[in-house]
Amino acid sequence: MKKYLQIAIDGPAGAGKSDISKRLAEKLGILYLYTGVMYRALTYVCLLKKIDVTNEDKVVKCFTELSMELLPVFTNGRPWVRVFLNGQKNKCY
């Protein structure tokens, strides 16, 4: 199994974490994983299933039943993450 370099940047909203992360990943030639994609994918599934996203118990239940794979792909030499929900290709981020 191939291992990937992982760098986490933490800080308050609006501090520029995403901008710095993208630039760092590009400079190092590594995959940039925008973790917001995981939250958006879960929200997408909840909306499809007409689950009230303010109902924590139902959202957690939906999440535990969800199979989510984030797979690195390279397009034109640029790394992206392809999201698969329950085995179905969703969108390239």
MMTF fields as JSON, N, C-alpha, C and O atoms, coordinates in Angstrom:
{
  "mmtfVersion": "1.0.0",
  "mmtfProducer": "UNKNOWN",
  "numBonds": 371,
  "numAtoms": 372,
  "numGroups": 93,
  "numChains": 1,
  "numModels": 1,
  "chainsPerModel": [1],
  "groupsPerChain": [93],
  "chainIdList": ["A"],
  "bondAtomList": [4, 2, 8, 6, 12, 10, 16, 14, 20, 18, 24, 22, 28, 26, 32, 30, 36, 34, 40, 38, 44, 42, 48, 46, 52, 50, 56, 54, 60, 58, 64, 62, 68, 66, 72, 70, 76, 74, 80, 78, 84, 82, 88, 86, 92, 90, 96, 94, 100, 98, 104, 102, 108, 106, 112, 110, 116, 114, 120, 118, 124, 122, 128, 126, 132, 130, 136, 134, 140, 138, 144, 142, 148, 146, 152, 150, 156, 154, 160, 158, 164, 162, 168, 166, 172, 170, 176, 174, 180, 178, 184, 182, 188, 186, 192, 190, 196, 194, 200, 198, 204, 202, 208, 206, 212, 210, 216, 214, 220, 218, 224, 222, 228, 226, 232, 230, 236, 234, 240, 238, 244, 242, 248, 246, 252, 250, 256, 254, 260, 258, 264, 262, 268, 266, 272, 270, 276, 274, 280, 278, 284, 282, 288, 286, 292, 290, 296, 294, 300, 298, 304, 302, 308, 306, 312, 310, 316, 314, 320, 318, 324, 322, 328, 326, 332, 330, 336, 334, 340, 338, 344, 342, 348, 346, 352, 350, 356, 354, 360, 358, 364, 362, 368, 366],
  "bondOrderList": [1, 1, 1, 1, 1, 1, 1, 1, 1, 1, 1, 1, 1, 1, 1, 1, 1, 1, 1, 1, 1, 1, 1, 1, 1, 1, 1, 1, 1, 1, 1, 1, 1, 1, 1, 1, 1, 1, 1, 1, 1, 1, 1, 1, 1, 1, 1, 1, 1, 1, 1, 1, 1, 1, 1, 1, 1, 1, 1, 1, 1, 1, 1, 1, 1, 1, 1, 1, 1, 1, 1, 1, 1, 1, 1, 1, 1, 1, 1, 1, 1, 1, 1, 1, 1, 1, 1, 1, 1, 1, 1, 1],
  "groupList": [{"groupName": "MET", "atomNameList": ["N", "CA", "C", "O"], "elementList": ["N", "C", "C", "O"], "formalChargeList": [0, 0, 0, 0], "bondAtomList": [1, 0, 2, 1, 3, 2], "bondOrderList": [1, 1, 2], "singleLetterCode": "M", "chemCompType": "L-PEPTIDE LINKING"}, {"groupName": "LYS", "atomNameList": ["N", "CA", "C", "O"], "elementList": ["N", "C", "C", "O"], "formalChargeList": [0, 0, 0, 0], "bondAtomList": [1, 0, 2, 1, 3, 2], "bondOrderList": [1, 1, 2], "singleLetterCode": "K", "chemCompType": "L-PEPTIDE LINKING"}, {"groupName": "TYR", "atomNameList": ["N", "CA", "C", "O"], "elementList": ["N", "C", "C", "O"], "formalChargeList": [0, 0, 0, 0], "bondAtomList": [1, 0, 2, 1, 3, 2], "bondOrderList": [1, 1, 2], "singleLetterCode": "Y", "chemCompType": "L-PEPTIDE LINKING"}, {"groupName": "LEU", "atomNameList": ["N", "CA", "C", "O"], "elementList": ["N", "C", "C", "O"], "formalChargeList": [0, 0, 0, 0], "bondAtomList": [1, 0, 2, 1, 3, 2], "bondOrderList": [1, 1, 2], "singleLetterCode": "L", "chemCompType": "L-PEPTIDE LINKING"}, {"groupName": "GLN", "atomNameList": ["N", "CA", "C", "O"], "elementList": ["N", "C", "C", "O"], "formalChargeList": [0, 0, 0, 0], "bondAtomList": [1, 0, 2, 1, 3, 2], "bondOrderList": [1, 1, 2], "singleLetterCode": "Q", "chemCompType": "L-PEPTIDE LINKING"}, {"groupName": "ILE", "atomNameList": ["N", "CA", "C", "O"], "elementList": ["N", "C", "C", "O"], "formalChargeList": [0, 0, 0, 0], "bondAtomList": [1, 0, 2, 1, 3, 2], "bondOrderList": [1, 1, 2], "singleLetterCode": "I", "chemCompType": "L-PEPTIDE LINKING"}, {"groupName": "ALA", "atomNameList": ["N", "CA", "C", "O"], "elementList": ["N", "C", "C", "O"], "formalChargeList": [0, 0, 0, 0], "bondAtomList": [1, 0, 2, 1, 3, 2], "bondOrderList": [1, 1, 2], "singleLetterCode": "A", "chemCompType": "L-PEPTIDE LINKING"}, {"groupName": "ASP", "atomNameList": ["N", "CA", "C", "O"], "elementList": ["N", "C", "C", "O"], "formalChargeList": [0, 0, 0, 0], "bondAtomList": [1, 0, 2, 1, 3, 2], "bondOrderList": [1, 1, 2], "singleLetterCode": "D", "chemCompType": "L-PEPTIDE LINKING"}, {"groupName": "GLY", "atomNameList": ["N", "CA", "C", "O"], "elementList": ["N", "C", "C", "O"], "formalChargeList": [0, 0, 0, 0], "bondAtomList": [1, 0, 2, 1, 3, 2], "bondOrderList": [1, 1, 2], "singleLetterCode": "G", "chemCompType": "PEPTIDE LINKING"}, {"groupName": "PRO", "atomNameList": ["N", "CA", "C", "O"], "elementList": ["N", "C", "C", "O"], "formalChargeList": [0, 0, 0, 0], "bondAtomList": [1, 0, 2, 1, 3, 2], "bondOrderList": [1, 1, 2], "singleLetterCode": "P", "chemCompType": "L-PEPTIDE LINKING"}, {"groupName": "SER", "atomNameList": ["N", "CA", "C", "O"], "elementList": ["N", "C", "C", "O"], "formalChargeList": [0, 0, 0, 0], "bondAtomList": [1, 0, 2, 1, 3, 2], "bondOrderList": [1, 1, 2], "singleLetterCode": "S", "chemCompType": "L-PEPTIDE LINKING"}, {"groupName": "ARG", "atomNameList": ["N", "CA", "C", "O"], "elementList": ["N", "C", "C", "O"], "formalChargeList": [0, 0, 0, 0], "bondAtomList": [1, 0, 2, 1, 3, 2], "bondOrderList": [1, 1, 2], "singleLetterCode": "R", "chemCompType": "L-PEPTIDE LINKING"}, {"groupName": "GLU", "atomNameList": ["N", "CA", "C", "O"], "elementList": ["N", "C", "C", "O"], "formalChargeList": [0, 0, 0, 0], "bondAtomList": [1, 0, 2, 1, 3, 2], "bondOrderList": [1, 1, 2], "singleLetterCode": "E", "chemCompType": "L-PEPTIDE LINKING"}, {"groupName": "THR", "atomNameList": ["N", "CA", "C", "O"], "elementList": ["N", "C", "C", "O"], "formalChargeList": [0, 0, 0, 0], "bondAtomList": [1, 0, 2, 1, 3, 2], "bondOrderList": [1, 1, 2], "singleLetterCode": "T", "chemCompType": "L-PEPTIDE LINKING"}, {"groupName": "VAL", "atomNameList": ["N", "CA", "C", "O"], "elementList": ["N", "C", "C", "O"], "formalChargeList": [0, 0, 0, 0], "bondAtomList": [1, 0, 2, 1, 3, 2], "bondOrderList": [1, 1, 2], "singleLetterCode": "V", "chemCompType": "L-PEPTIDE LINKING"}, {"groupName": "CYS", "atomNameList": ["N", "CA", "C", "O"], "elementList": ["N", "C", "C", "O"], "formalChargeList": [0, 0, 0, 0], "bondAtomList": [1, 0, 2, 1, 3, 2], "bondOrderList": [1, 1, 2], "singleLetterCode": "C", "chemCompType": "L-PEPTIDE LINKING"}, {"groupName": "ASN", "atomNameList": ["N", "CA", "C", "O"], "elementList": ["N", "C", "C", "O"], "formalChargeList": [0, 0, 0, 0], "bondAtomList": [1, 0, 2, 1, 3, 2], "bondOrderList": [1, 1, 2], "singleLetterCode": "N", "chemCompType": "L-PEPTIDE LINKING"}, {"groupName": "PHE", "atomNameList": ["N", "CA", "C", "O"], "elementList": ["N", "C", "C", "O"], "formalChargeList": [0, 0, 0, 0], "bondAtomList": [1, 0, 2, 1, 3, 2], "bondOrderList": [1, 1, 2], "singleLetterCode": "F", "chemCompType": "L-PEPTIDE LINKING"}, {"groupName": "TRP", "atomNameList": ["N", "CA", "C", "O"], "elementList": ["N", "C", "C", "O"], "formalChargeList": [0, 0, 0, 0], "bondAtomList": [1, 0, 2, 1, 3, 2], "bondOrderList": [1, 1, 2], "singleLetterCode": "W", "chemCompType": "L-PEPTIDE LINKING"}],
  "groupTypeList": [0, 1, 1, 2, 3, 4, 5, 6, 5, 7, 8, 9, 6, 8, 6, 8, 1, 10, 7, 5, 10, 1, 11, 3, 6, 12, 1, 3, 8, 5, 3, 2, 3, 2, 13, 8, 14, 0, 2, 11, 6, 3, 13, 2, 14, 15, 3, 3, 1, 1, 5, 7, 14, 13, 16, 12, 7, 1, 14, 14, 1, 15, 17, 13, 12, 3, 10, 0, 12, 3, 3, 9, 14, 17, 13, 16, 8, 11, 9, 18, 14, 11, 14, 17, 3, 16, 8, 4, 1, 16, 1, 15, 2],
  "groupIdList": [1, 2, 3, 4, 5, 6, 7, 8, 9, 10, 11, 12, 13, 14, 15, 16, 17, 18, 19, 20, 21, 22, 23, 24, 25, 26, 27, 28, 29, 30, 31, 32, 33, 34, 35, 36, 37, 38, 39, 40, 41, 42, 43, 44, 45, 46, 47, 48, 49, 50, 51, 52, 53, 54, 55, 56, 57, 58, 59, 60, 61, 62, 63, 64, 65, 66, 67, 68, 69, 70, 71, 72, 73, 74, 75, 76, 77, 78, 79, 80, 81, 82, 83, 84, 85, 86, 87, 88, 89, 90, 91, 92, 93],
  "secStructList": [7, 7, 7, 7, 7, 7, 7, 7, 7, 7, 7, 7, 6, 6, 1, 1, 2, 2, 2, 2, 2, 2, 2, 2, 2, 2, 2, 2, 6, 7, 7, 7, 7, 7, 6, 2, 2, 2, 2, 2, 2, 2, 2, 2, 2, 2, 2, 2, 6, 6, 7, 7, 6, 6, 7, 2, 2, 2, 2, 2, 2, 2, 2, 2, 2, 7, 7, 3, 3, 3, 3, 3, 3, 3, 3, 6, 6, 3, 3, 3, 3, 3, 3, 3, 3, 6, 6, 3, 3, 3, 3, 3, 7],
  "xCoordList": [0.845, 0.0, 0.89, 1.789, 0.625, 1.411, 0.981, -0.21, 1.958, 1.663, 1.858, 2.737, 1.034, 1.09, 1.49, 1.137, 2.222, 2.577, 1.309, 0.484, 1.156, -0.02, 0.425, 1.251, -0.128, 0.146, -1.2, -2.057, -1.391, -2.639, -2.347, -1.354, -3.222, -3.094, -4.37, -5.464, -4.232, -5.384, -5.376, -4.323, -6.544, -6.65, -8.082, -8.945, -8.342, -9.707, -10.191, -9.394, -11.494, -12.099, -11.558, -11.37, -11.317, -10.878, -9.407, -8.969, -8.629, -7.211, -6.344, -5.159, -6.922, -6.169, -5.616, -4.698, -6.165, -5.678, -5.782, -4.847, -6.904, -7.097, -6.117, -5.523, -5.942, -5.006, -3.587, -2.903, -3.154, -1.808, -1.679, -0.666, -2.703, -2.675, -2.554, -1.758, -3.34, -3.295, -1.921, -1.362, -1.385, -0.066, 1.029, 1.929, 0.943, 1.93, 1.88, 2.915, 0.675, 0.513, 1.058, 1.73, 0.77, 1.262, 2.793, 3.446, 3.344, 4.806, 5.501, 6.552, 4.894, 5.477, 5.09, 5.64, 4.132, 3.67, 2.896, 2.97, 2.146, 1.36, -0.127, -0.519, -0.933, -2.382, -2.911, -2.532, -3.779, -4.48, -5.865, -6.654, -6.159, -7.479, -8.25, -7.945, -9.236, -10.109, -11.129, -12.058, -10.954, -11.809, -13.272, -14.158, -13.523, -14.908, -15.698, -16.926, -14.993, -15.67, -16.395, -17.444, -15.834, -16.483, -17.795, -18.801, -17.777, -18.991, -20.033, -21.224, -19.585, -20.509, -21.124, -22.311, -20.327, -20.844, -21.91, -22.951, -21.654, -22.647, -23.919, -25.027, -23.761, -24.925, -25.71, -26.94, -24.994, -25.626, -26.5, -27.645, -25.956, -26.708, -27.911, -29.005, -27.717, -28.836, -29.953, -31.131, -29.575, -30.589, -31.302, -32.518, -30.563, -31.192, -32.194, -33.251, -31.846, -32.719, -33.751, -34.508, -33.761, -34.693, -34.537, -35.521, -33.287, -32.97, -32.72, -31.958, -33.352, -33.154, -31.728, -31.381, -30.904, -29.492, -29.283, -28.163, -30.335, -30.204, -30.511, -30.356, -30.947, -31.236, -29.973, -29.712, -29.206, -27.904, -27.998, -27.181, -28.968, -29.096, -29.299, -28.689, -30.162, -30.427, -29.218, -28.944, -28.503, -27.308, -26.228, -25.58, -26.033, -25.042, -25.423, -24.559, -26.696, -27.16, -26.89, -26.432, -27.175, -26.917, -25.423, -25.043, -24.583, -23.139, -22.647, -21.81, -23.173, -22.717, -23.134, -22.511, -24.18, -24.655, -24.026, -24.242, -23.253, -22.685, -21.278, -20.45, -21.024, -19.679, -19.107, -19.624, -18.043, -17.426, -15.955, -15.214, -15.541, -14.134, -13.623, -14.278, -12.461, -11.804, -10.533, -9.592, -10.508, -9.389, -8.636, -9.246, -7.316, -6.533, -6.478, -6.273, -6.664, -6.512, -5.69, -5.621, -5.074, -4.268, -4.792, -4.902, -5.113, -5.6, -4.659, -4.455, -4.097, -3.125, -2.008, -1.526, -1.595, -0.511, -0.906, -0.072, -2.168, -2.631, -3.425, -4.331, -3.085, -3.816, -5.198, -5.363, -6.166, -7.54, -7.997, -7.297, -9.162, -9.777, -11.108, -11.961, -11.271, -12.554, -13.324, -12.79, -14.585, -15.426, -16.373, -17.063, -16.39, -17.322, -18.238, -17.769, -19.534, -20.527, -21.257, -21.89, -21.166, -21.778, -21.37, -22.181, -20.097, -19.563, -19.825, -19.352, -20.563, -20.9, -19.992, -19.782, -19.455, -18.635, -19.513, -20.589, -19.065, -19.828, -19.231, -19.618, -18.305, -17.749, -16.277, -15.829, -15.528, -14.109, -13.866, -14.314, -13.172, -12.899, -11.428, -10.99],
  "yCoordList": [-1.177, 0.0, 1.239, 1.376, 2.128, 3.344, 4.335, 4.534, 4.95, 5.952, 7.335, 7.549, 8.267, 9.635, 10.571, 10.352, 11.603, 12.639, 13.364, 13.728, 13.571, 14.261, 15.453, 15.319, 16.611, 17.826, 18.42, 18.621, 18.701, 19.317, 20.739, 21.0, 21.646, 23.047, 23.423, 23.31, 23.864, 24.213, 25.709, 26.346, 26.256, 27.672, 28.133, 27.369, 29.387, 29.919, 30.151, 30.242, 30.243, 30.526, 31.845, 32.811, 31.859, 33.093, 33.41, 34.497, 32.492, 32.753, 32.481, 32.814, 31.883, 31.601, 30.193, 29.924, 29.287, 27.899, 27.237, 26.567, 27.417, 26.782, 27.323, 26.555, 28.627, 29.225, 28.718, 28.33, 28.722, 28.252, 26.764, 26.331, 25.986, 24.539, 24.229, 23.378, 24.914, 24.692, 25.04, 24.291, 26.165, 26.593, 25.629, 25.29, 25.194, 24.261, 22.928, 22.375, 22.427, 21.165, 21.282, 20.373, 22.398, 22.599, 22.671, 22.067, 23.411, 23.571, 22.23, 21.937, 21.415, 20.124, 19.012, 17.912, 19.315, 18.302, 17.191, 16.034, 17.542, 16.539, 16.835, 17.921, 15.877, 15.981, 16.955, 16.892, 17.847, 18.745, 18.166, 18.049, 17.811, 17.275, 18.333, 18.651, 18.86, 19.835, 19.056, 18.467, 19.053, 18.22, 18.646, 17.868, 19.859, 20.31, 19.444, 19.396, 18.751, 17.881, 16.746, 16.287, 16.298, 15.219, 15.71, 15.0, 16.913, 17.479, 17.753, 17.52, 18.24, 18.514, 17.225, 17.188, 16.182, 14.896, 14.355, 13.872, 14.435, 13.983, 14.829, 14.293, 16.124, 17.012, 16.668, 16.639, 16.408, 16.037, 14.793, 14.76, 13.784, 12.54, 12.81, 12.308, 13.596, 13.928, 14.635, 14.335, 15.573, 16.286, 15.348, 15.446, 14.432, 13.453, 12.587, 12.241, 12.238, 11.38, 12.181, 11.627, 13.496, 14.408, 14.334, 14.353, 14.25, 14.232, 15.665, 16.395, 16.057, 17.393, 17.477, 16.79, 18.314, 18.379, 19.001, 18.999, 19.53, 20.036, 18.949, 19.166, 17.777, 16.655, 15.795, 14.941, 16.035, 15.384, 13.863, 13.208, 13.302, 11.845, 11.25, 10.236, 11.884, 11.367, 11.546, 10.689, 12.651, 12.882, 11.865, 11.311, 11.617, 10.621, 9.239, 8.492, 8.896, 7.604, 7.5, 6.466, 8.57, 8.595, 8.388, 7.634, 9.054, 8.952, 7.529, 7.013, 6.901, 5.542, 4.527, 3.473, 4.836, 3.937, 4.262, 3.542, 5.338, 5.821, 5.272, 5.275, 4.808, 4.412, 5.567, 5.886, 6.186, 7.306, 6.993, 6.718, 7.037, 6.84, 8.106, 8.664, 8.551, 9.693, 9.167, 8.776, 9.157, 8.568, 9.634, 10.426, 9.652, 10.624, 10.244, 9.082, 11.232, 11.071, 12.248, 13.292, 12.076, 13.153, 13.505, 12.643, 14.771, 15.28, 16.382, 17.364, 16.221, 17.193, 17.438, 18.562, 16.37, 16.478, 17.109, 17.258, 17.481, 18.126, 17.122, 16.466, 16.999, 16.033, 16.551, 17.72, 15.671, 15.954, 14.821, 13.823, 14.982, 13.906, 13.571, 14.438, 12.304, 11.854, 11.212, 10.392, 11.6, 11.145, 10.058, 10.229, 8.947, 7.871, 7.712, 7.494, 7.821, 7.629, 6.33, 6.174, 5.409, 4.082, 3.453, 2.835, 3.629, 3.021, 3.793, 3.397, 4.879, 5.666, 6.883, 7.604, 7.11, 8.29, 9.524, 9.596, 10.484, 11.706, 12.82, 13.007, 13.549, 14.713, 14.809, 14.393, 15.352, 15.533, 16.894, 17.909, 16.928, 18.191, 18.477, 19.493],
  "zCoordList": [0.0, 0.0, 0.0, 0.83, -0.936, -1.042, 0.03, 0.266, 0.67, 1.687, 1.097, 0.262, 1.536, 1.053, 2.184, 3.343, 1.838, 2.789, 3.216, 2.378, 4.514, 5.029, 5.864, 6.767, 5.556, 6.312, 6.694, 5.833, 7.965, 8.436, 8.888, 9.568, 8.502, 8.908, 9.631, 9.077, 10.851, 11.676, 11.939, 11.934, 12.165, 12.491, 12.345, 11.911, 12.707, 12.669, 11.234, 10.3, 11.086, 9.785, 9.245, 9.984, 7.948, 7.3, 7.469, 7.092, 8.024, 8.283, 7.048, 7.043, 6.009, 4.798, 4.727, 3.952, 5.532, 5.555, 4.187, 3.749, 3.513, 2.207, 1.184, 0.427, 1.154, 0.196, 0.419, -0.528, 1.661, 1.989, 1.667, 1.119, 2.007, 1.763, 0.278, -0.118, -0.542, -1.987, -2.545, -3.346, -2.124, -2.617, -2.165, -2.934, -0.916, -0.396, -1.148, -1.518, -1.366, -2.087, -3.505, -3.994, -4.162, -5.525, -5.54, -6.391, -4.594, -4.528, -4.252, -4.822, -3.365, -3.016, -3.994, -3.947, -4.885, -5.831, -5.162, -5.576, -4.117, -3.399, -3.534, -3.96, -3.174, -3.265, -2.229, -1.059, -2.653, -1.738, -1.507, -2.444, -0.29, 0.052, 0.81, 1.959, 0.155, 0.79, 1.611, 1.06, 2.928, 3.78, 3.736, 4.089, 3.311, 3.173, 2.21, 2.278, 1.301, 0.348, 1.071, 0.62, 2.185, 2.935, 3.556, 3.535, 4.1, 4.682, 3.601, 3.806, 2.467, 1.367, 0.831, 0.506, 0.742, 0.257, 1.203, 0.757, 2.505, 3.481, 3.381, 3.406, 3.271, 3.137, 1.876, 1.893, 0.783, -0.48, -0.299, -0.748, 0.355, 0.572, 1.474, 1.214, 2.527, 3.418, 2.65, 2.839, 1.786, 1.006, 0.047, -0.122, -0.589, -1.478, -0.728, -1.255, 0.513, 1.325, 2.125, 2.922, 1.894, 2.576, 4.104, 4.844, 4.552, 5.975, 6.42, 5.786, 7.491, 8.069, 8.602, 9.562, 7.985, 8.367, 9.744, 10.254, 10.349, 11.719, 12.748, 13.95, 12.273, 13.161, 13.272, 12.425, 14.321, 14.483, 14.455, 13.809, 15.137, 15.188, 13.794, 13.454, 12.984, 11.644, 10.721, 9.881, 10.88, 10.059, 10.419, 9.532, 11.709, 12.142, 11.623, 11.164, 11.692, 11.181, 9.68, 9.194, 8.959, 7.517, 7.257, 6.36, 8.039, 7.864, 8.115, 7.373, 9.167, 9.495, 8.435, 8.308, 7.677, 6.626, 5.274, 4.299, 5.213, 3.965, 3.749, 4.66, 2.552, 2.166, 1.34, 0.269, 1.841, 1.145, 0.919, 1.863, -0.341, -0.684, -1.35, -2.23, -0.929, -1.532, -2.181, -1.49, -3.501, -4.222, -5.013, -5.732, -4.881, -5.643, -7.12, -7.47, -7.966, -9.404, -9.913, -9.265, -11.067, -11.618, -13.0, -13.871, -13.193, -14.461, -14.912, -14.199, -16.075, -16.593, -15.591, -15.446, -14.894, -13.927, -12.606, -11.714, -12.473, -11.24, -10.41, -10.925, -9.12, -8.283, -7.876, -7.528, -7.929, -7.513, -6.614, -6.448, -6.044, -5.267, -5.907, -6.096, -6.238, -6.771, -5.629, -4.882, -5.507, -4.402, -4.905, -5.911, -4.19, -4.481, -3.272, -2.155, -3.498, -2.44, -2.719, -3.763, -1.789, -1.95, -3.286, -3.976, -3.627, -4.827, -6.109, -7.175, -6.026, -7.213, -7.331, -6.355, -8.523, -8.758, -8.615, -9.21, -7.838, -7.638, -8.479, -9.633, -7.918, -8.593, -8.283, -7.214, -9.208, -9.005, -8.376, -8.908, -7.268, -6.563, -6.582, -6.043]
}
